[in-house]
Amino acid sequence: MRCRIIGLLLALAALLAGCSSLRFAYNSAPELAYWWLDGYADFDDTQALRMREHLASWQRWHRRTQLTDYAAWLARVRAVAAEPATPAQVCRLLDEAMARLDVALEQAVPSLADMAPTLTPAQLAHIERRYAKGNDEFREEFVHDTPAGRLAPRVRRAVERAQSLYGRLDAAQRERIAAALRASPFDAEATLAERRARQADIVQTLRRIAVAGDAPGPAQRDAARAALRGVVQRLQRSPRAEHAAYQQRLTQYNCSFAAELHNLTTPAQRSTAADKLRGWEEDLRALAADPR
């Protein structure tokens, strides 16, 4: 999972870029998440009602217990962004972000374990087809015969993410991004193979859980939760030693890349980043105080 984050600051920008209002996006998140999940599972009416209830409940917990901490974390990011950064600083902040993601995923496990036994063979087949479609899209964008073809979409995405945080980059900064990404250990074929392995793991786990049927007993619910926690752990760290080592190399590279890019920015660009981080921090505090 970490290897998919191109540096902490860039990932943060990617998460929030394009949202005219973080508050609006957050308040709309349960509905957006429902439609994203429905695109995979194709819920029936009963499942749809249950999933919407689970998502609303998870967001109430998240708003009440997590957002103030996220705002404090953003304040630390803002302090780092005001000065030159080191790879160690970026990796440390990334570790903190991943720890918060762990908490959020753990809170979601009971809801997922409640839904998983209701999935039908047809729905599991639908999930597999949706995975295959996403893999085709990934291959089309990132897997090319030429180095230039492989590099171009990654440079484009990195520049977009950087500009969503720092504002417009000049030609020299764009070229430096391209040069840095040429040296990246990113391997599209290896990433695609790992995606497919993880997707197969998810579907196989869901199939095993679905055998218990809807409304399982306590033992079956505990087993489903344990199985899904195992999936989450394997998503975060591959059980395949070769890929786990690759993830580690790529994470270290991305921390260095993010620090180098930050250190290339001008005072005006860092001021732009600080203003955006401050705005997101204020939005999170306001959301945490929202009684809904």
BALUMLO-213280 format. One record per residue (C-alpha): x, y, z. Coordinates in steps of 0.02 Angstrom, whole numbers, plus 32768, in hexadecimal, padded with zeros to 4 digits. Layout:
N
XYZ/...
! end
This chain:
292
800080008000/808B8079802B/80DD80647F81/804680B77F33/8064815A7F90/80D981CF7F32/811782267FCC/80AE8262805C/808E8312801F/806282D97F6F/7FED82547FB2/7F9882D38021/7F8083467F8D/7F3D82B77F23/7EBF828E7FAA/7E7C833E7FB8/7E9C83877F0B/7E0383AD7EA6/7D9383C47F3E/7D5284767F3C/7D2584597FF1/7D6F83D48061/7CD983E880D3/7C6083C48045/7CC7832F800B/7CCF82E580BA/7C1682FB80DA/7BF282A88033/7C6D821A8052/7BF18193808A/7B8981A97FED/7C2381AE7F7D/7C6B81157FD4/7BC780B97FC0/7BC380D67F04/7C7A80A37EF4/7C5A80017F52/7BB97FE17EF3/7C1C7FEF7E52/7C7A7F557E8A/7BF77EEF7EE7/7B547F227E92/7AF17F1F7F35/7A3B7EEA7F3D/79BE7F577F9A/79D87F048044/7A957F0A8034/7A8E7FBF7FFC/7A2F7FF28098/7AA77F95810A/7B417FDC80B4/7AFF808E80BE/7ADE80768178/7B8E80308193/7BDF80C08135/7B7C81428195/7BA980F0823B/7C6280E7820B/7C64819E81DD/7C1281D08282/7C9D817382DE/7D2181BF826C/7CE182708280/7CD5825F833D/7D7C820B835E/7DF6822782CF/7DE882D1827D/7E3483398308/7ECB82C78306/7ED782D78248/7ED68394825A/7F65838A82D8/7FC5831B825F/7FAA839881D2/7FF084208243/809083B88254/809683A18197/8083845E8183/8115847C81FA/818384078194/814A845680F0/818485028129/823B84CB8125/82AA845980BC/827883A480D7/82D9830280E9/82A6825580AE/82A2821C8163/822482A4818F/81B5827580FD/81BC81BC8129/819681E081DF/80FC824581B1/80CA81BD8137/80D7813B81C2/806681A8822E/7FE881B581A0/7FEA80F98185/7FCE80DB823F/7F3181458235/7EF980E4819D/7F0F804381FF/7E9980838285/7E1680B68205/7E1F800D81AC/7E127FAD824F/7D73800B8279/7D2B7FD981CF/7D4C7F1E81E4/7CAD7EF48247/7C407F4681C3/7C9B7EEC8137/7C887E488196/7BCE7E6A81A5/7BBC7E8680EA/7C317E0080A6/7BC17D6980CD/7B337DB68069/7B947DBC7FC6/7B547D447F41/7BBD7CE47EC1/7B7D7D5C7E3C/7BB77DF27EA2/7C627DA57EBE/7C6F7D897E03/7C3F7E407DEB/7CCD7E747E5F/7D477E0C7DF9/7D0E7E5D7D57/7D207F0A7DA4/7DD07EDE7DDE/7DFB7EA27D2F/7DBB7F457CE5/7E267FAA7D5D/7EBE7F407D33/7EA37F5E7C7B/7E9D80197C9E/7F3C800F7D05/7F957FAF7C7B/7F5C802A7BF7/7F9D80BE7C5B/803F807C7CA6/807B7FE27C46/80CF80177BA3/81547FCF7B2F/81C2806A7B33/821480C47BC7/81C781687B8E/811A811B7B8A/813180D47C39/817281787C7E/80F681F57C35/805A81C87C9B/80BC81C27D3D/8109826E7D1D/805F82B57CF1/801282717D91/80A282AA7DFF/809D835A7DB6/7FE183657DCF/7FF0832E7E84/807F83A47EA7/802684387E58/7F8984137EBE/7FF184367F59/807684B37F24/8026850C7E93/806E85147DE3/811A84C77DC9/819885137D52/81EE84B67CC5/828A848E7D2A/822284427DB6/81BF83DA7D3B/825F839B7CEC/82A5836F7D96/820A83087DBA/822082AC7D16/82D8828C7D3B/82B1824C7DE9/822981D87DAA/82A0818F7D28/830781517DBC/8271810D7E1A/826C80537E43/81B380527E13/818A7FB67DAC/80DF7FBB7D5A/80DE7F017D2E/810B7ED07DE1/80887F467E25/80037EFF7DB1/80307E4D7DE3/80227E7B7E9B/7F7A7ED17E7C/7F377E317E2F/7F797DC77EBE/7F297E397F3F/7E857E3C7EE1/7E837D7E7ED8/7EA57D797F94/7E117DED7FB4/7D997D8B7F48/7DD07CE27F8E/7DBA7D24803F/7D0E7D698018/7CDC7CC27FCC/7D117C648069/7CAE7CDE80D5/7C157CD68065/7C087C1A8080/7BCA7C408131/7B347C9980E6/7AD97D338125/7ABC7D4E81E0/7B487CDB821C/7B617CAF82D3/7BE47CFC8347/7C6B7C7F8318/7C527C9F825E/7C537D5C827A/7CF67D5082DB/7D417CE48251/7D097D6081CC/7D577DF1822A/7DFA7D938240/7DFE7D668187/7DE07E1A8152/7E647E5B81CB/7EDC7DE28177/7EB07E2C80CE/7ECF7EDC810E/7F787EA98153/7FA97E5980AF/7F727EF48050/7FE47F5D80BD/80787EE880B3/80847E65802C/809F7DB28069/810D7D997FD0/81BE7DC0800B/81FB7DFF7F63/816D7E7B7F53/817C7EB18009/82337EDC7FE9/82007F3B7F4C/817C7F9B7FB0/82007FCE802D/8278800B7FA6/81EE806E7F52/81B480BC7FF5/826480F6801E/8276813B7F6F/81CF81977F7A/820081E8801E/82A182257FCE/824482607F34/81C382C17F99/824B83138002/82B083417F67/8218838A7F0F/81E983EF7FA9/829984327FB6/8291846D7F01/81F984D97F22/820285957F34/81CD85F77FD0/812E86287F76/810585737F4D/8124853E8001/80B385CB803A/802C85887FC5/804284DA8010/803A851E80C1/7F99857C809B/7F4884E08053/7F7F847480E6/7F3E84F8815F/7E9884FC8104/7E86843F810B/7EB4844181C3/7E2D84C381E6/7DAF845F8180/7DD383C281E4/7DBC841D8289/7D178464824C/7CDE83B88214/7D0C836D82BC/7C9F83F18311/7C0C83D3829C/7B8183828306/7B4283188276/
! end
